[in-house]
Amino acid sequence: MSESVDVVLIGGGVMSATLGTLLKELQPDWKIVTFERLGDVAQESSNPWNNAGTGHSALCELNYMPDANDPAKAIGINEQFQVSRQLWSSFIDRGILDEASTFINSTPHMTFVRGEKDVAYLKQRYETLKQQPLFRGIEYSEDSRVINQWAPLLMQKRRKGEPFAATRVEAGSDVDFGSVTRQLFAYLEKQGAELRLNHEVKKLRKKSDGTWDLTYRNRVGRTPGRINARFVFVGAGGWAIKLLQSAGIPEIKGYGVFPIGGQFLKTTNPKLVAQHEAKVYSQAAVGAPPMSVPHLDARRVDGEGSLMFGPFATFSPKFLKQGRWIDIVQQVRLSNIGSMLKVGATNLSLVRYLVSELLKSRAEKIESLREFMPTAEGDDWELIQAGQRAQVMKGGKLQFGTEVVSAADGSIAGLLGASPGASTTVSIMLNLLRDCFPDRMAAWEPKLRDLIPTYGTALNADADLAVRTETATAEKLGLRV
Ligand SMILES: Cc1cc2nc3c(=O)[nH]c(=O)nc-3n(C[C@H](O)[C@H](O)[C@H](O)COP(=O)(O)OP(=O)(O)OC[C@H]3O[C@@H](n4cnc5c(N)ncnc54)[C@H](O)[C@@H]3O)c2cc1C
């Protein structure tokens, strides 16, 4: 007879870690088992060197606000990040997460643009955002002396005569999502939840009683096994699509994913690190997917500072960094092939962009960095391979957001897509709880309010509450306001 549990989490990334911890808090009696195919947690996208570590809150990323007069999406992203900040603060209070600097650090978020058109756009974006409570600290400047104070590397030896401008918000952050993931799994294990490393889930089959039978294989020794669960979360990153397809739920029909890899230039040269304490985003190149916007980032991982620049897009047919070459072919079904072909035919500018990125030599990548940092020297920088992003294709369109796909009966749910990703994990998981456990939400609500004081409130609409909440979490997380 196979073993039976309440919850199986597939994948040891930040999504499973967050959902598992929330469920442990809400329903301590439930038995939870996590399967991770690799030898440790946080080895794919949630690893600090596989993502950029930006606490996405739309303070600096232009792709969340293409229309400089419309802040709605930017506000939504910021509100979601405030939810993450509140949960992490509560987790510190409860001893679930260690001291904040082990996973989050204050790092101003800046946007830097050049050329008249982009300068006019940035100015208007600033005018719109400064009226919003959650963006009240935003500053704008076209003055090289001011920008030089904010981020000297941007200004040193910059050519005179071209118009440029920058915004800065001091309240920005750099997050080590790998550290969050590791700490949450360590807590889960202490609470009796089991973590099975080197275990790859192979197949999912629904039983007539509505529960799920999962077949897995221990990658060390190749021993197979089977487990039964009342609820399954497919937090398998790029491989979520394969597992949801294996489960055969009708809701996954029509979906496909398109993998886009990335590389960063990284330096640990202390002289450079000491001069750049910001995350500086800019405008995306024509045809570039929104998440390929170049940025020059201060990073802090395991207490050590570094700078990262990128991402440069790469291509591999794998859906995970440590995925398989046949991933891209294995997903093809009658129900999604039409949509995928349409995406190929209608995204020629993306294809052109990807090809141009793939052809870029190391020297050309350093040249791109010099647009941000004119004094950059190739010898200071190494190229590192980032995580794979499996972008959602649906209805003939390539989408750049994150999407939860859940079965109508709420017995299984999985997460597709990549952006804004880890920063908004908590809100994504709260939505998933609502979708999958509608009849338990009333009982869980008091506990959720305890963990997330503004649970269910649109924070930006209440200026006083927004300021109070941001100030309280800033204090707990050691961030500036
Ligand atoms: C280049 C890049 C930059 C990014 N920058 C940012 C950023 O600045 N800010 C931000 O908030 N987000 C960013 N993201 C997005 C963020 O990293 C992801 O949204 C987040 O880490 C996804 O977490 P996850 O748990 O879903 O997936 P992952 O961390 O990828 O974890 C999935 C896990 O599932 C395991 N797995 C897969 N299949 C199986 C199976 N069959 N059985 C058992 N285990 C399995 C994998 O081994 C892996 O450990 C970035 C992503 C990339 C790639």
The ligand as a Gaussian input file, in Angstrom:
#p B3LYP/6-31G(d) Opt

LIG

0 1
 C       17.243000      35.414000     -14.910000
 C       16.161000      35.549000     -13.892000
 C       16.059000      36.723000     -13.155000
 C       15.042000      36.856000     -12.207000
 N       15.022000      37.976000     -11.441000
 C       14.095000      38.097000     -10.472000
 C       14.121000      39.216000      -9.617000
 O       14.995000      40.067000      -9.715000
 N       13.156000      39.316000      -8.662000
 C       12.170000      38.377000      -8.531000
 O       11.315000      38.540000      -7.667000
 N       12.124000      37.287000      -9.331000
 C       13.068000      37.120000     -10.284000
 N       13.060000      36.019000     -11.088000
 C       11.963000      35.053000     -10.950000
 C       12.148000      34.124000      -9.759000
 O       13.476000      33.656000      -9.699000
 C       11.171000      32.956000      -9.881000
 O        9.865000      33.442000     -10.076000
 C       11.139000      32.072000      -8.641000
 O       12.427000      31.774000      -8.178000
 C       10.394000      30.808000      -8.997000
 O       10.378000      29.966000      -7.883000
 P        9.789000      28.510000      -8.011000
 O        9.761000      27.941000      -6.661000
 O        8.509000      28.527000      -8.782000
 O       10.798000      27.741000      -9.007000
 P       12.285000      27.226000      -8.830000
 O       13.074000      28.006000      -7.877000
 O       12.816000      27.070000     -10.208000
 O       12.089000      25.813000      -8.175000
 C       11.494000      24.719000      -8.858000
 C       12.080000      23.469000      -8.255000
 O       11.341000      22.333000      -8.701000
 C       12.245000      21.247000      -8.869000
 N       11.587000      20.265000      -9.728000
 C       11.220000      20.421000     -11.016000
 N       10.609000      19.315000     -11.467000
 C       10.584000      18.432000     -10.428000
 C       10.087000      17.100000     -10.295000
 N        9.490000      16.475000     -11.306000
 N       10.227000      16.492000      -9.094000
 C       10.841000      17.115000      -8.041000
 N       11.339000      18.374000      -8.138000
 C       11.198000      19.028000      -9.320000
 C       13.464000      21.939000      -9.474000
 O       14.638000      21.163000      -9.349000
 C       13.527000      23.234000      -8.680000
 O       14.323000      23.110000      -7.513000
 C       14.082000      35.821000     -12.018000
 C       14.194000      34.638000     -12.748000
 C       15.236000      34.483000     -13.658000
 C       15.381000      33.190000     -14.372000

